[in-house]
Amino acid sequence: MLHLQQLNVCYPGAEHNTLDGLDLQLQAGQRLALVGPSGCGKSTVARAVLQLLPQGSRCSGGLELCGQDPRRLRRGALRQLRGEAVGLVFQDPMTRLNPLLSIGEHLSDTLAQHRPAWRRHQVRLRAEMLLERVGIRADRFSSYPHEFSGGMRQRLAIALAMALEPALVIADEPTTSLDVAVAGQVMAELCQLCEESGSALLLISHDLAMAGRWCQQIAVLDQGRLVEQAEAQQLLLRPASPLAQRLVGAARAREGGRTPAAAAEAPVLLELSDLRCWHPLPGLPWSRRWYRAVDGVSLTLREGETVGVVGASGCGKSTLCRALMGLVPVRGGSVRLQGQNLRQLRGKPLRRARRRIQMVFQDPLACLNPAMAVGDAIADPLRIHGLASRAAARQRARELLAAVGLNPPEAFERRLPRQLSGGQQQRVAIARALVLEPQVLLCDESVSMLDAEVQAEVLQLLRDLQGRLGLGMIFVTHDLAVASGFCQRVIVLDGGRIVEQGPGDQLLRHPQAAITRTLVEACPRLPAAATA
């Protein structure tokens, strides 16, 4: 299905190859996971295979997809190959969906283009079946992408990839924004599709546990080269290369992490009381229905404390953060920041208060200006609020680039977001949120796109900042293991309500609510290492 031989890819303006002599083969029906640190070239493999590289990129070496070299195909034939032979699931769904098309129209347009003989009702029936298959109710057919959570948008992207039953599925971090229960369902569907059609699956991921659970083989990529490939169980239990050993070691350390000591009694930074955020669903004005994304949430956050928020996709985690930032309308309740009710502030007082609460979004590429260099994106908030001169803001941006691991900062500050890997984009988003030195930081899946090593570095960075500034954090994640090791308290949301809360390690060992038990049971784990 896929044969790469000494494949080289160099992006415009880059000094070195992103892929540097890569050799890789994928047979029909095989499930292969491609893993490696952020920036190693994993996503570039998918872009090269389908010739979705930026204009001016150089791609040389052997490349054969389904018996054809896509570089030699005319535009029409290449479009047909992309649409029918290969299904591609991107890492960042929001930037791949048309905001002007409804959820159903995305699927209907794809099916109508490639199945012109189908009648309208056949297209509608197939589209609704695909939505149900990935866990989206058919009555959301007329909703729009911005009305979906990040996890639900990713499920739509997977439905689009599965629509034409392709012979090859390339999934680039397909479950990054999904809770573990839905991620398991989605991966089961993808694997079932491969088995039914005899198609191959190339899974690009930084999650070794998930790779080992769903793929027969794992290939490790480093600086654009293949450094190790083996059966999944063998690689996870006996990694041979130094990089694979570090990645497996970091993953095991995360699974065995301990909850940090609880914060001592400290001043209250943020207090929510019966917060409600409802969205109107399509329908007649006199019979309006509401989607209760957040439905009566109350919590308190103190200085130096981290509160984790977990739950299934669509439970209201991201909506809660956006409501605190004032990005979505609040229907009821109060939000008090250091005693001030933000819902009662207007104009300049509200703007000054908003500086004290910042957010790291789930999808970094969607929240960064595609035409603005990342150094300017980080410095921009300082200039907007009149807190630094241009030179001082630029210097502070360099310091933060270095602090989040993008070294040397001079090599990154002039790059555009699309010239960075997904993990690098997320680190830029974290640096931009930190530049105003907020007192409350909202982290919406802020480490979900990072490999285990970089994830540990970013979490340590957040801990250091918290210790220095007394920062309070609300840490939204679908990974209970990360929440348990990083947060003093964890709350579990279901249907917009808190159904369980307590220390993270306690929730892992003795989950009480049904959704908590589901999340714990579905969480993929590395195979147990043999003891001496």
FIKESE-687855 format. One record per residue (C-alpha): residue in three letters; x, y, z. Coordinates in pm, whole numbers, padded with zeros to 5 digits, always signed. Example, Ala and Ser with C-alpha at 12.3 -4.5 7.8 and 13.67 -1.06 7.14 Angstrom:
BEGIN
ALA+01230-00450+00780;SER+01367-00106+00714;
REM end
This chain:
BEGIN
MET+00000+00000+00000;LEU+00280+00242+00085;HIS+00649+00225+00001;LEU+00894+00501+00094;GLN+01258+00459-00003;GLN+01520+00718+00095;LEU+01249+00985+00099;ASN+01367+01341+00157;VAL+01147+01644+00226;CYS+01270+01999+00277;TYR+01030+02285+00354;PRO+01075+02629+00191;GLY+01340+02832+00369;ALA+01453+02542+00588;GLU+01824+02467+00618;HIS+01782+02096+00684;ASN+01556+01817+00559;THR+01250+01740+00771;LEU+01253+01387+00630;ASP+01608+01268+00573;GLY+01635+00939+00385;LEU+01322+00775+00532;ASP+01257+00409+00453;LEU+00910+00275+00538;GLN+00673+00007+00406;LEU+00308-00062+00484;GLN+00131-00373+00357;ALA-00241-00419+00291;GLY-00427-00487+00615;GLN-00129-00390+00832;ARG-00163-00145+01120;LEU+00156+00052+01179;ALA+00208+00327+01437;LEU+00461+00601+01362;VAL+00585+00761+01685;GLY+00855+01006+01787;PRO+00915+01341+01959;SER+00746+01660+01843;GLY+00913+01795+01529;CYS+01060+01460+01424;GLY+00866+01462+01093;LYS+00568+01235+01170;SER+00305+01465+01020;THR+00533+01546+00726;VAL+00512+01180+00624;ALA+00134+01215+00574;ARG+00171+01544+00387;ALA+00438+01399+00158;VAL+00239+01084+00082;LEU-00063+01287-00035;GLN+00142+01574-00177;LEU-00006+01830+00060;LEU+00330+01999+00115;PRO+00359+02381+00102;GLN+00444+02530-00235;GLY+00820+02538-00285;SER+00890+02226-00081;ARG+01141+01975-00218;CYS+01039+01607-00216;SER+01282+01351-00357;GLY+01341+00978-00327;GLY+01108+00682-00368;LEU+00737+00733-00301;GLU+00469+00484-00405;LEU+00107+00493-00283;CYS-00137+00220-00388;GLY+00094+00139-00680;GLN+00123+00499-00800;ASP+00362+00789-00746;PRO+00134+01080-00648;ARG+00398+01329-00765;ARG+00341+01214-01125;LEU-00039+01235-01129;ARG-00245+01512-01286;ARG-00463+01719-01057;GLY-00785+01527-01127;ALA-00625+01186-01076;LEU-00451+01304-00759;ARG-00781+01437-00622;GLN-00948+01102-00690;LEU-00659+00915-00524;ARG-00683+01137-00216;GLY-01060+01108-00191;GLU-01123+00742-00261;ALA-00802+00543-00204;VAL-00686+00722+00109;GLY-00875+00861+00407;LEU-00685+01125+00603;VAL-00763+01235+00958;PHE-00578+01554+01050;GLN-00442+01655+01388;ASP-00633+01985+01411;PRO-00996+01935+01298;MET-01121+02294+01332;THR-00879+02427+01069;ARG-00990+02153+00824;LEU-01364+02214+00850;ASN-01558+02481+00660;PRO-01724+02709+00920;LEU-02001+02795+00669;LEU-02109+02434+00614;SER-02321+02238+00858;ILE-02201+01905+00993;GLY-02431+01716+00757;GLU-02327+01923+00455;HIS-01962+01828+00509;LEU-02050+01461+00471;SER-02315+01510+00201;ASP-02080+01712-00021;THR-01807+01449+00006;LEU-02045+01164-00073;ALA-02217+01348-00360;GLN-01884+01433-00526;HIS-01761+01073-00524;ARG-02095+00891-00554;PRO-02277+01091-00826;ALA-02524+00808-00897;TRP-02665+00817-00543;ARG-02999+00985-00483;ARG-03032+01259-00222;HIS-03201+01034+00035;GLN-02923+00775-00004;VAL-02661+01042+00066;ARG-02855+01165+00371;LEU-02899+00813+00507;ARG-02529+00732+00467;ALA-02428+01064+00627;GLU-02653+01005+00929;MET-02522+00650+00965;LEU-02162+00779+00965;LEU-02247+01033+01234;GLU-02405+00767+01453;ARG-02107+00538+01395;VAL-01866+00791+01545;GLY-02095+00880+01834;ILE-02275+01194+01706;ARG-02653+01198+01720;ALA-02827+01234+01384;ASP-03026+01533+01517;ARG-02700+01734+01513;PHE-02699+01707+01131;SER-02775+02080+01092;SER-02528+02202+01357;TYR-02209+02388+01262;PRO-01847+02309+01357;HIS-01822+02595+01609;GLU-02117+02444+01797;PHE-01922+02123+01858;SER-01656+02052+02119;GLY-01304+01974+02000;GLY-01364+01604+02050;MET-01688+01609+01853;ARG-01518+01796+01567;GLN-01250+01528+01558;ARG-01516+01259+01540;LEU-01666+01439+01240;ALA-01322+01445+01076;ILE-01294+01070+01128;ALA-01640+01016+00979;LEU-01529+01212+00671;ALA-01219+00992+00637;MET-01430+00676+00668;ALA-01708+00793+00434;LEU-01573+00632+00115;GLU-01430+00318+00280;PRO-01073+00387+00162;ALA-00805+00125+00111;LEU-00561+00320+00329;VAL-00631+00533+00635;ILE-00368+00781+00752;ALA-00460+00905+01098;ASP-00247+01194+01224;GLU-00305+01214+01602;PRO-00673+01122+01551;THR-00762+01099+01921;THR-00561+01389+02064;SER-00873+01585+02163;LEU-01087+01287+02266;ASP-01143+01139+02609;VAL-01006+00786+02648;ALA-01349+00621+02626;VAL-01440+00786+02295;ALA-01082+00743+02171;GLY-01118+00371+02226;GLN-01447+00365+02036;VAL-01299+00565+01749;MET-00989+00347+01722;ALA-01203+00034+01736;GLU-01407+00169+01443;LEU-01095+00252+01244;CYS-00947-00092+01305;GLN-01276-00260+01220;LEU-01287-00064+00893;CYS-00939-00187+00807;GLU-01031-00548+00883;GLU-01354-00536+00681;SER-01194-00386+00370;GLY-00844-00529+00402;SER-00709-00174+00416;ALA-00400-00052+00593;LEU-00376+00195+00881;LEU-00088+00435+00938;LEU-00137+00580+01285;ILE+00074+00887+01363;SER+00084+00938+01738;HIS+00292+01040+02038;ASP+00092+00808+02269;LEU+00289+00485+02302;ALA+00020+00309+02506;MET-00244+00375+02241;ALA-00004+00275+01962;GLY+00068-00055+02136;ARG-00300-00125+02194;TRP-00420-00074+01836;CYS-00124-00145+01606;GLN+00074-00458+01531;GLN+00398-00270+01471;ILE+00557+00053+01591;ALA+00814+00258+01399;VAL+01017+00525+01582;LEU+01113+00839+01392;ASP+01386+01085+01495;GLN+01496+01390+01295;GLY+01333+01252+00982;ARG+01495+00909+01001;LEU+01369+00566+01105;VAL+01567+00461+01413;GLU+01372+00150+01515;GLN+01080-00066+01398;ALA+00951-00376+01574;GLU+00641-00561+01689;ALA+00448-00338+01926;GLN+00484-00553+02239;GLN+00855-00610+02177;LEU+00930-00241+02134;LEU+00733-00136+02443;LEU+00893-00404+02662;ARG+01246-00411+02516;PRO+01316-00089+02322;ALA+01653-00104+02148;SER+01729+00253+02037;PRO+01817+00527+02291;LEU+01520+00740+02175;ALA+01270+00455+02212;GLN+01410+00381+02558;ARG+01361+00745+02662;LEU+01007+00760+02522;VAL+00901+00436+02691;GLY+01067+00546+03016;ALA+00886+00882+03011;ALA+00553+00710+02942;ARG+00603+00471+03233;ALA+00702+00759+03463;ARG+00379+00941+03373;GLU+00167+00635+03449;GLY+00337+00598+03785;GLY+00319+00968+03878;ARG+00197+01078+04219;THR-00040+01358+04304;PRO+00151+01660+04438;ALA+00086+01773+04791;ALA-00237+01963+04838;ALA-00210+02340+04842;ALA-00216+02497+05190;GLU-00495+02738+05283;ALA-00441+03036+05057;PRO-00641+03332+04926;VAL-00919+03247+04684;LEU-00839+03351+04327;LEU-01144+03228+04140;GLU-01490+03134+04262;LEU-01770+02997+04045;SER-02123+02973+04174;ASP-02394+02783+03985;LEU-02241+02875+03647;ARG-02469+02797+03354;CYS-02389+02815+02984;TRP-02666+02694+02752;HIS-02662+02693+02371;PRO-02984+02711+02163;LEU-03033+02418+01928;PRO-03184+02464+01580;GLY-03563+02468+01586;LEU-03872+02684+01589;PRO-03848+02997+01812;TRP-04164+02906+02010;SER-04034+02555+02089;ARG-03667+02634+02152;ARG-03447+02354+02283;TRP-03127+02415+02476;TYR-02800+02228+02488;ARG-02688+02258+02851;ALA-02311+02255+02799;VAL-02243+02384+03152;ASP-02533+02341+03390;GLY-02476+02464+03744;VAL-02100+02429+03810;SER-01960+02563+04138;LEU-01592+02548+04238;THR-01320+02743+04417;LEU-00959+02789+04303;ARG-00691+02914+04544;GLU-00344+03058+04491;GLY-00093+02788+04399;GLU-00364+02530+04340;THR-00433+02323+04029;VAL-00783+02187+03974;GLY-00817+01923+03705;VAL-01133+01896+03495;VAL-01196+01563+03320;GLY-01489+01404+03142;ALA-01611+01263+02814;SER-01594+01467+02494;GLY-01882+01713+02483;CYS-01933+01712+02862;GLY-01864+02088+02887;LYS-01493+02105+02973;SER-01394+02348+02697;THR-01719+02545+02729;LEU-01640+02601+03096;CYS-01305+02760+03006;ARG-01455+02973+02730;ALA-01727+03094+02965;LEU-01463+03203+03218;MET-01285+03395+02941;GLY-01607+03562+02825;LEU-01588+03396+02485;VAL-01933+03239+02505;PRO-02249+03382+02663;VAL-02328+03285+03022;ARG-02692+03224+03104;GLY-02666+03232+03484;GLY-02446+03213+03792;SER-02145+03420+03893;VAL-01769+03430+03819;ARG-01564+03607+04085;LEU-01195+03679+04024;GLN-01027+03791+04348;GLY-01365+03900+04477;GLN-01472+04088+04162;ASN-01780+03959+03981;LEU-01666+03960+03617;ARG-02024+03947+03492;GLN-02086+04293+03637;LEU-01777+04462+03485;ARG-01776+04654+03157;GLY-01524+04843+02944;LYS-01173+04915+03079;PRO-01227+04756+03422;LEU-01328+04430+03252;ARG-01029+04452+03016;ARG-00789+04500+03310;ALA-00946+04208+03495;ARG-00919+03985+03190;ARG-00540+04028+03194;ARG-00535+03829+03516;ILE-00693+03522+03356;GLN-00547+03368+03040;MET-00610+03052+02843;VAL-00410+02793+02650;PHE-00649+02663+02387;GLN-00695+02304+02277;ASP-00615+02366+01909;PRO-00304+02587+01880;LEU-00306+02631+01502;ALA-00664+02759+01508;CYS-00586+03024+01771;LEU-00262+03157+01618;ASN-00267+03416+01339;PRO-00144+03225+01031;ALA+00013+03543+00886;MET+00196+03649+01205;ALA+00541+03522+01305;VAL+00532+03336+01635;GLY+00763+03585+01807;ASP+00523+03867+01720;ALA+00225+03655+01831;ILE+00381+03613+02177;ALA+00483+03979+02207;ASP+00151+04114+02076;PRO-00045+04102+02407;LEU+00221+04318+02575;ARG+00189+04578+02298;ILE-00193+04565+02301;HIS-00206+04635+02674;GLY+00073+04896+02660;LEU+00292+04703+02903;ALA+00622+04708+02712;SER+00806+04879+02430;ARG+00852+04696+02102;ALA+01211+04598+02189;ALA+01120+04485+02542;ALA+00825+04285+02415;ARG+01045+04114+02157;GLN+01303+04025+02423;ARG+01034+03887+02653;ALA+00899+03676+02365;ARG+01247+03527+02316;GLU+01271+03444+02686;LEU+00940+03262+02676;LEU+01028+03074+02359;ALA+01336+02944+02540;ALA+01132+02869+02854;VAL+00893+02642+02661;GLY+01177+02455+02493;LEU+01201+02626+02152;ASN+01576+02680+02143;PRO+01748+02881+02017;PRO+01458+03131+02016;GLU+01613+03328+01728;ALA+01560+03020+01508;PHE+01186+03014+01582;GLU+01071+03373+01633;ARG+01034+03453+01263;ARG+00860+03130+01167;LEU+00490+03114+01085;PRO+00268+02871+01280;ARG+00230+02637+00982;GLN+00608+02595+00973;LEU+00603+02430+01318;SER+00497+02083+01426;GLY+00179+02038+01629;GLY+00376+02010+01951;GLN+00579+02322+01872;GLN+00259+02514+01795;GLN+00122+02416+02135;ARG+00435+02543+02311;VAL+00400+02878+02131;ALA+00038+02898+02250;ILE+00152+02833+02609;ALA+00421+03103+02583;ARG+00166+03356+02456;ALA-00069+03280+02747;LEU+00216+03330+02996;VAL+00344+03660+02858;LEU+00100+03872+03062;GLU+00193+03681+03381;PRO-00167+03595+03469;GLN-00286+03490+03812;VAL-00526+03227+03675;LEU-00431+03007+03381;LEU-00689+02795+03200;CYS-00524+02501+03025;ASP-00761+02334+02776;GLU-00586+02010+02674;SER-00261+02210+02673;VAL-00031+01904+02667;SER-00248+01662+02471;MET-00051+01706+02147;LEU+00293+01661+02305;ASP+00500+01346+02332;ALA+00570+01213+02681;GLU+00914+01376+02716;VAL+00803+01723+02606;GLN+00481+01686+02802;ALA+00682+01635+03121;GLU+00894+01942+03041;VAL+00588+02163+02982;LEU+00416+02042+03299;GLN+00731+02116+03495;LEU+00739+02462+03339;LEU+00382+02521+03457;ARG+00472+02396+03805;ASP+00771+02631+03821;LEU+00558+02927+03714;GLN+00294+02833+03969;GLY+00550+02819+04249;ARG+00704+03154+04154;LEU+00383+03353+04102;GLY+00129+03170+04317;LEU-00057+03094+03996;GLY-00390+02911+04009;MET-00467+02671+03724;ILE-00773+02498+03589;PHE-00630+02207+03394;VAL-00871+02051+03144;THR-00770+01709+03017;HIS-00916+01377+02908;ASP-00616+01190+03052;LEU-00685+01086+03411;ALA-00324+00976+03458;VAL-00197+01327+03375;ALA-00464+01488+03594;SER-00377+01257+03883;GLY-00007+01338+03866;PHE-00039+01713+03810;CYS-00348+01835+03996;GLN-00427+01862+04366;ARG-00799+01813+04301;VAL-00989+01665+04008;ILE-01353+01721+03918;VAL-01541+01496+03677;LEU-01799+01657+03446;ASP-02087+01474+03281;GLY-02368+01651+03098;GLY-02238+01989+03216;ARG-02254+01895+03585;ILE-01995+01788+03844;VAL-02064+01421+03921;GLU-01752+01340+04124;GLN-01449+01517+04270;GLY-01149+01447+04489;PRO-00774+01371+04474;GLY-00675+01235+04134;ASP-00508+00918+04262;GLN-00822+00838+04462;LEU-01039+00869+04151;LEU-00805+00637+03963;ARG-00811+00371+04235;HIS-01174+00398+04350;PRO-01392+00568+04087;GLN-01753+00611+04200;ALA-01946+00776+03915;ALA-02027+00566+03608;ILE-01844+00803+03370;THR-01533+00798+03593;ARG-01529+00419+03590;THR-01565+00423+03211;LEU-01272+00664+03171;VAL-01049+00462+03405;GLU-01130+00130+03237;ALA-01078+00269+02885;CYS-00742+00433+02959;PRO-00473+00246+02757;ARG-00170+00128+02957;LEU+00175+00012+02863;PRO+00232-00365+02899;ALA+00370-00457+03241;ALA+00749-00472+03239;ALA+00909-00792+03357;THR+01060-00773+03705;ALA+01396-00915+03797;
REM end
